[in-house]
Amino acid sequence: MDQLDLFAAETPPPPRPRDPAVWIARLLLLREPSLDEGAVLREVRFRRGLNVVWAPPTPPKGGNRLREGRLSGHTAGKTTLCRVLRYLLGEERYGTARTQERIRVRLPEGWAVGEIVVQGERWVVGRPFALGLHPFAVRGVSVEEALARRGPYQDFLAAVSEATAASLPVRALPHARRPLDWSHLLTWVARDQEARFAGVVELRHPSSESSSPSPTVADRHVVLRAALNLVSDEERELQQEQEELAERRKRLESEGALLRRRAEEDRRRLVSLLALSPDEGEAGPLFATLLREHVVARRAELEREEAALGELEVEAEEAYAEATRAAGEQAVREHQHREAEAAVERQVTRAGEGASREASFPPQAQRSEDARRSEASVAPRAGVGASAAPPDGAALVAPAVPRQSAEIVAPPGPRATGRCNVLLSVALERGCPHAAAEAEAHAAHAALPLFAASFTRVAEAALPAPTGSVGIAGTTAHSLPDAAEVLATLESAAAAAREAWAAASTERATLHGLYVQKNAAVQTLRARIAEGRASLAEAERLHTYASASLDDVQEHEQALARAARAADALSKRKAQRQRQHGEALGRFSGRFDDVIQALLGREVGGRADVRGGEIGLHITEHGERDGAAMETVKVLAFDLAALSLGAEGTGHFPGLLIHDGPREADLDELIYERLFLYAEELEARFPGEPPFQYLITTTAPPPERLRQAPWLLEPRLDASTPEGRLLRMDL
């Protein structure tokens, strides 16, 4: 089963004859805008088909001799007739500046009036020879009515443009960028005689002073190709669209490659950031799923760690409170120890004061003095973590106080004026005299009123109320046995205070170490959570970028696919249009070959082609045939081929063709006569009224059988007399 090709060119319908879009039925040359007797200078009636305007030369009598004969065929008015017709059809001037001036002098009120049929409707068109008068055009009335009514001439031009240029497949000339209208077609329909039929696009010559449009050579080829259906705006638009689409595809491919590289880089960074395995990091549809699962799991893990951090922070706060309490207690115990030691020292001093009177107590006095010296020697080294050792032979052996394992933090708030910047623990270790008081103040600031309130003077608790003793000055004092008991009591209290201080220091060090451990764990966990959240935020950011990049890649791939489909459809449309133009060119080339053979013989071939946007014409017989005469034949055959195809309904040729004196370049008489014969044959192809109008002016005689009506128009022009000339006068 054959596949249906939606883009295949449809088989064109068989050509059907059509009426010419515009043709001329009648010409009136008037002395004045009236049909009164004497006002009509010349009346010429035209027909559809071949129209021959002949101005035959006067045959010489007795042979051709120098300095004999008269002008008859030349200057009779053939070109003026063609220029007047062009003038009625819309051209700006009806002759050269000199010709127009002479006519205006002789006919200051003269008019050219024509009956012109446009799309089957008859128009009466009038244009003055003189300056300052307005042309007119009226549709569907007689000449007499038109002269009286005088409608706007622009209506006629609009109707002609609609009939001839509206159907053209090209709307504007590509180089001039101006609309392609009837004025451009008129330059081809009625070529300048001065252009000598020298080339297919040699339509106007400067010497004719026609003021017609003079586009570039390329635009003139566009005019001819458009009328022959060999080019169209659609094809040019398709070509331009195809070029733009190709550029867009190129840009999309380049951007797509960049986006793919960017997406791949984002994916690699995600794999590295999330520490995914190589298998998990492979690009593909599962990567996004794995990434989402990893992000969800990591977020849940962070939430668990944050919950654990909350618990750990509570524990750290409790440890801090305990460590603070222990530090305060340590300070209190240290203070109590110092007070007890001071009490012992004072008691020893009291006992020493009576040594000169009480010789029976030297050993005890000596012992107290030794204890005092021992205490004084150790005191500079004592701190929060160490205490003075008792002298040898003492009744109490103080336990060693553990060295402080952490720094004591100063109370919060601004530092008081006069305080140094040395840490309290260092000051205590180095025996600073202000350290004990600072530690006491710190303990009090640390919310330990219980221990601060427990400060009591050991001496007050240990010494009985004095009942009187005798001193050196004769005052009364305790007896030596009582003093020994007091000293023993004080030393026992000092030992107990020292042990309490050591125990408080140990507890403080233990609790402070626990707090440091808890706080380090809190900080470590906080850092890990912060790092995890930053990593997760970076992963989500990279995932957003990667997703956007992937979306861009997919969008570009879809756009590229759409562009590819559009390019394919565009290529098919362009190929279809080119196929249609190729078929039209084939038909025209075949018709051109038919005309060439009719003019030159069956052994000669003709061919038309289009290269680089320009129409090429070729005549071949044992090779390419060139020369001035062949160029004229090519132009004449080209015009007749366009006329005949247009008459058959192919192409857009308007159906009117005017050749003014086409025998150029010493064209052979037989070839020239065949031009008329071909037009006669073309008439015969169509039954009834011919669907074209071909007007040819000539000085050389047409074929004998065509020197009569209806082909030969009246009157025959003759320049040998004023009455024989077109305007019936010498200019």
Secondary structure, 3 states (H helix, E strand, C coil): CCCCCCCCCCCCCCCCCCCCCEEEEEEEEECCCCCCCCCEEEEEECCCEEEEEECCCCCCCCCCCCCCCCCCCCCCCHHHHHHHHHHHCCCCCCCCHHHHHHHHHHCCCCEEEEEEEECCEEEEEEEECCCCCCCEEEECCCHHHHHHHCCEHHHHHHHHHHHHCCCCCCCECCCCCCECCHHHHHHHHECCHHHCCCCCCCCCCHHHCCCCCCCCHHHHHHHHHHHCCCCCHHHHHHHHHHHHHHHHHHHHHHHHHHHHHHHHHHHHHHHHHHCCCCCCCCCCHHHHHHHHHHHHHHHHHHHHHHHHHHHHHHHHHHHHHHHHHHHHHHHHHHHHHHHHHHHHHHHHHHHHHCCCCCCCCHHHHHHHHHHHHHHHHHHHHCECCECCCCCCCCCCCCCCCCCCCCCCCCCCCCCCCCCCCCCHHHHHHCCCCCHHHHHHHHHHHCCCHHHHHCCCCHHHHHCCCCCCCECCCCCECCCHHHHHHHHHHHHHHHHHHHHHHHHHHHHHHHHHHHHHHHHHHHHHHHHHHHHHHHHHHHHHHHHHHHHHHHHHHHHHHHHHHHHHHHHHHHHHHHHHHHHHHHHHHHHHHHHHHHHHHHHHCCCCEEEEEEECCEEEEEEECCCECCCHHHHHHHHHHHHHHHHHHHHCCCCCCCCEEEEECCCCCCCCHHHHHHHHHHHHHHHHCCCCCCCCEEEEEECCCCCHHHCCCCCECCCCCCCCCHHHCCCCCCC
